[in-house]
Amino acid sequence: MCVRSRTGCVVPELTVRVARACNPQGTTAMAIRDHLNGLWSDEDFEERYPRDGKPGLPPAQLVTVPVLQFLLELSDRQAAESVRNRINFKYAMGMELKDLGFRHSDLTDFRAR
């Protein structure tokens, strides 16, 4: 699996609008995005991924999940489900609302890298 290039690290506008409308006071996940955005980049992880192969999830996006898991005491399965179903997690990860997320086993693979 190689590092998949992203179009940018900006949260999609629709995701921002919906997340802010649903959570005017914000949430822990939203605060993580607002305070830690830019702390890591995909380039920080490139040496852990081969240059060719099937594109994987952007590591700078995926690294947000273990932070949220720790703070919210979530299992891999719960975290992956939250990314699929929770708007504030999509906001934290800079995802489109229609993005389906990833399999919980991807977190295990990511931590192993």
Order of alpha helices (4+ residues) and beta strands (2+ residues): alpha-alpha-alpha-alpha-alpha-alpha-alpha
